[in-house]
């Protein structure tokens, strides 16, 4: 799941979805995760929760059926490579 989000971060960066603090904004729904992972909704939801609890992502819900905004927290050694 994290690899998918990291790949999506590269696409989002190219499209200019960058926050004022320099972090990259992602839109990746549970439905998208379910489809890409070819797993159930419960497994996709659990994967998001695990990434959040480990501090690898931050999800900010928007409500009204809109997808959550996801911000990746890249490990320190990976930040340099993600900027390329």
N, CA, C and O of each residue as an XYZ file, in Angstrom:
336
protein
N       0.821     -1.179      0.000
C       0.000      0.000      0.000
C       0.873      1.253      0.000
O       0.616      2.193     -0.752
N       1.908      1.263      0.848
C       2.770      2.434      0.917
C       3.477      2.664     -0.416
O       3.663      3.808     -0.831
N       3.872      1.584     -1.088
C       4.515      1.708     -2.401
C       3.554      2.333     -3.412
O       3.968      3.154     -4.230
N       2.297      1.959     -3.363
C       1.296      2.561     -4.247
C       1.156      4.060     -3.969
O       1.080      4.869     -4.893
N       1.123      4.410     -2.707
C       0.993      5.816     -2.333
C       2.235      6.614     -2.724
O       2.136      7.769     -3.137
N       3.396      5.993     -2.591
C       4.632      6.656     -2.976
C       4.660      6.894     -4.484
O       5.102      7.947     -4.943
N       4.192      5.919     -5.248
C       4.095      6.067     -6.701
C       3.114      7.180     -7.050
O       3.389      8.011     -7.915
N       1.988      7.190     -6.382
C       0.978      8.229     -6.620
C       1.510      9.612     -6.236
O       1.107     10.614     -6.827
N       2.413      9.674     -5.251
C       3.009     10.953     -4.846
C       3.818     11.551     -5.990
O       3.816     12.767     -6.187
N       4.498     10.713     -6.733
C       5.254     11.204     -7.887
C       4.341     11.823     -8.924
O       4.667     12.858     -9.507
N       3.204     11.199     -9.157
C       2.223     11.726    -10.110
C       1.640     13.037     -9.586
O       1.498     14.003    -10.335
N       1.306     13.064     -8.310
C       0.733     14.274     -7.713
C       1.719     15.434     -7.756
O       1.329     16.583     -7.964
N       2.995     15.129     -7.558
C       4.019     16.172     -7.597
C       4.095     16.775     -8.994
O       4.204     17.993     -9.141
N       4.039     15.939    -10.007
C       4.086     16.430    -11.386
C       2.876     17.298    -11.714
O       2.981     18.245    -12.494
N       1.728     16.976    -11.120
C       0.510     17.754    -11.363
C       0.439     19.018    -10.512
O      -0.449     19.848    -10.707
N       1.367     19.169     -9.575
C       1.422     20.384     -8.770
C       0.599     20.354     -7.504
O       0.273     21.410     -6.962
N       0.251     19.168     -7.011
C      -0.516     19.062     -5.770
C       0.431     19.132     -4.579
O       0.624     18.146     -3.868
N       1.019     20.307     -4.369
C       1.987     20.497     -3.293
C       1.428     21.509     -2.307
O       0.978     22.588     -2.694
N       1.462     21.147     -1.023
C       0.966     22.023      0.035
C       1.956     23.170      0.265
O       3.077     23.137     -0.243
N       1.546     24.164      1.016
C       2.398     25.318      1.298
C       3.644     24.947      2.091
O       4.666     25.626      1.989
N       3.572     23.871      2.885
C       4.735     23.443      3.665
C       5.656     22.513      2.878
O       6.643     22.021      3.425
N       5.348     22.262      1.598
C       6.200     21.437      0.745
C       5.807     19.976      0.666
O       6.385     19.231     -0.125
N       4.844     19.543      1.460
C       4.405     18.155      1.398
C       3.516     17.950      0.169
O       2.905     18.889     -0.341
N       3.462     16.720     -0.283
C       2.690     16.388     -1.474
C       1.316     15.883     -1.066
O       1.192     15.027     -0.189
N       0.288     16.417     -1.707
C      -1.104     16.073     -1.415
C      -1.542     14.954     -2.358
O      -1.350     15.049     -3.571
N      -2.130     13.894     -1.798
C      -2.607     12.749     -2.568
C      -4.098     12.561     -2.389
O      -4.665     12.898     -1.350
N      -4.714     12.026     -3.402
C      -6.112     11.606     -3.305
C      -6.144     10.141     -3.716
O      -5.971      9.824     -4.893
N      -6.360      9.255     -2.768
C      -6.372      7.817     -3.025
C      -7.433      7.222     -2.118
O      -7.236      7.134     -0.906
N      -8.547      6.816     -2.688
C      -9.671      6.345     -1.893
C      -9.501      4.883     -1.485
O      -8.652      4.168     -2.018
N     -10.316      4.461     -0.542
C     -10.332      3.063     -0.135
C     -10.751      2.204     -1.332
O     -10.248      1.095     -1.513
N     -11.666      2.719     -2.138
C     -12.108      1.997     -3.335
C     -10.938      1.807     -4.310
O     -10.786      0.733     -4.890
N     -10.116      2.844     -4.491
C      -8.927      2.730     -5.334
C      -7.967      1.686     -4.779
O      -7.446      0.853     -5.520
N      -7.739      1.737     -3.466
C      -6.831      0.799     -2.811
C      -7.343     -0.629     -2.957
O      -6.576     -1.552     -3.229
N      -8.635     -0.796     -2.774
C      -9.258     -2.114     -2.902
C      -9.015     -2.672     -4.305
O      -8.677     -3.845     -4.463
N      -9.188     -1.838     -5.301
C      -9.007     -2.254     -6.682
C      -7.546     -2.578     -6.999
O      -7.251     -3.613     -7.597
N      -6.640     -1.694     -6.598
C      -5.211     -1.885     -6.890
C      -4.626     -3.084     -6.155
O      -3.813     -3.822     -6.713
N      -5.036     -3.280     -4.904
C      -4.516     -4.397     -4.105
C      -5.232     -5.706     -4.395
O      -4.748     -6.785     -4.054
N      -6.405     -5.592     -5.034
C      -7.261     -6.759     -5.301
C      -7.611     -7.486     -4.002
O      -7.532     -8.710     -3.897
N      -7.996     -6.681     -3.031
C      -8.388     -7.188     -1.716
C      -9.722     -6.579     -1.333
O     -10.256     -5.726     -2.042
N     -10.254     -7.022     -0.212
C     -11.555     -6.530      0.255
C     -11.431     -5.112      0.803
O     -10.333     -4.612      1.048
N     -12.574     -4.490      0.984
C     -12.624     -3.141      1.558
C     -12.026     -3.134      2.966
O     -11.342     -2.185      3.351
N     -12.286     -4.190      3.724
C     -11.761     -4.275      5.086
C     -10.233     -4.309      5.094
O      -9.603     -3.668      5.935
N      -9.639     -5.051      4.163
C      -8.178     -5.143      4.092
C      -7.582     -3.796      3.699
O      -6.575     -3.374      4.268
N      -8.192     -3.119      2.734
C      -7.714     -1.802      2.304
C      -7.824     -0.788      3.447
O      -6.903     -0.004      3.674
N      -8.939     -0.804      4.156
C      -9.133      0.100      5.285
C      -8.111     -0.181      6.374
O      -7.547      0.749      6.952
N      -7.869     -1.444      6.657
C      -6.885     -1.825      7.678
C      -5.487     -1.355      7.274
O      -4.715     -0.908      8.122
N      -5.162     -1.453      5.994
C      -3.852     -0.999      5.518
C      -3.682      0.498      5.738
O      -2.618      0.945      6.166
N      -4.729      1.279      5.447
C      -4.673      2.719      5.709
C      -4.473      2.988      7.189
O      -3.657      3.834      7.556
N      -5.203      2.283      8.048
C      -5.083      2.482      9.499
C      -3.685      2.128      9.993
O      -3.140      2.820     10.852
N      -3.099      1.055      9.459
C      -1.750      0.662      9.872
C      -0.727      1.721      9.479
O       0.160      2.055     10.265
N      -0.851      2.250      8.263
C       0.071      3.292      7.828
C      -0.068      4.551      8.672
O       0.922      5.218      8.973
N      -1.305      4.872      9.052
C      -1.531      6.027      9.924
C      -0.941      5.797     11.311
O      -0.296      6.685     11.868
N      -1.161      4.606     11.869
C      -0.680      4.334     13.225
C       0.844      4.293     13.287
O       1.426      4.590     14.331
N       1.496      3.932     12.187
C       2.967      3.932     12.128
C       3.528      5.315     11.841
O       4.738      5.527     11.922
N       2.661      6.247     11.510
C       3.106      7.603     11.230
C       3.627      7.805      9.813
O       4.289      8.806      9.535
N       3.338      6.869      8.916
C       3.817      6.995      7.539
C       2.920      7.869      6.676
O       3.377      8.445      5.688
N       1.633      7.972      7.047
C       0.712      8.844      6.317
C      -0.148      9.616      7.305
O      -0.292      9.240      8.469
N      -0.715     10.706      6.804
C      -1.718     11.463      7.551
C      -2.898     11.624      6.608
O      -2.750     12.110      5.486
N      -4.079     11.207      7.077
C      -5.291     11.374      6.261
C      -6.155     12.453      6.886
O      -6.407     12.455      8.091
N      -6.603     13.368      6.042
C      -7.485     14.447      6.496
C      -8.798     14.305      5.728
O      -8.856     14.539      4.521
N      -9.836     13.920      6.444
C     -11.133     13.697      5.808
C     -11.752     15.029      5.403
O     -11.628     16.029      6.109
N     -12.426     15.021      4.244
C     -13.070     16.225      3.731
C     -14.581     16.187      3.886
O     -15.235     17.229      3.847
N     -15.140     15.004      4.061
C     -16.578     14.874      4.226
C     -17.344     14.961      2.925
O     -16.757     15.147      1.859
N     -18.649     14.827      3.010
C     -19.559     14.928      1.873
C     -19.201     14.012      0.706
O     -19.371     14.385     -0.455
N     -18.708     12.826      1.012
C     -18.395     11.855     -0.022
C     -17.135     12.146     -0.812
O     -16.848     11.463     -1.795
N     -16.375     13.156     -0.394
C     -15.135     13.491     -1.085
C     -13.992     12.656     -0.528
O     -14.018     12.289      0.646
N     -12.990     12.349     -1.344
C     -11.883     11.518     -0.863
C     -11.030     12.244      0.175
O     -10.929     13.471      0.166
N     -10.429     11.478      1.057
C      -9.545     12.049      2.072
C      -8.273     12.556      1.404
O      -7.817     11.991      0.410
N      -7.712     13.613      1.952
C      -6.426     14.125      1.493
C      -5.361     13.375      2.273
O      -5.389     13.350      3.503
N      -4.434     12.770      1.569
C      -3.384     11.982      2.207
C      -2.054     12.704      2.026
O      -1.722     13.156      0.930
N      -1.307     12.805      3.106
C       0.039     13.365      3.073
C       0.993     12.266      3.502
O       0.809     11.646      4.549
N       2.020     12.026      2.682
C       3.022     11.018      3.023
C       4.064     11.612      3.951
O       4.532     12.731      3.741
N       4.417     10.872      4.957
C       5.536     11.223      5.828
C       6.681     10.311      5.422
O       6.764      9.168      5.869
N       7.557     10.820      4.577
C       8.655     10.015      4.063
C       9.718      9.820      5.131
O      10.010     10.744      5.890
N      10.301      8.624      5.199
C      11.433      8.420      6.112
C      12.551      9.393      5.760
O      12.675      9.778      4.597
N      13.358      9.798      6.715
C      14.374     10.829      6.525
C      15.300     10.509      5.358
O      15.608     11.398      4.564
N      15.745      9.283      5.238
C      16.640      8.905      4.145
C      15.976      8.956      2.783
O      16.673      9.042      1.772
N      14.659      8.906      2.720
C      13.928      8.891      1.470
C      13.546     10.280      0.977
O      13.199     10.432     -0.194
N      13.596     11.266      1.805
C      13.169     12.610      1.410
C      13.989     13.137      0.237
O      13.443     13.773     -0.665
N      15.260     12.884      0.243
C      16.106     13.392     -0.830
C      15.734     12.776     -2.156
O      15.663     13.487     -3.158
N      15.490     11.467     -2.201
C      15.119     10.787     -3.436
C      13.750     11.179     -3.929
O      13.511     11.145     -5.137
N      12.840     11.551     -3.051
C      11.485     11.909     -3.458
C      11.449     13.275     -4.122
O      10.514     13.574     -4.864
N      12.450     14.108     -3.867
C      12.473     15.443     -4.459
C      12.947     15.449     -5.894
O      12.781     16.452     -6.588
N      13.529     14.369     -6.356
C      14.048     14.296     -7.734
C      12.946     14.209     -8.742
O      13.210     14.141     -9.942
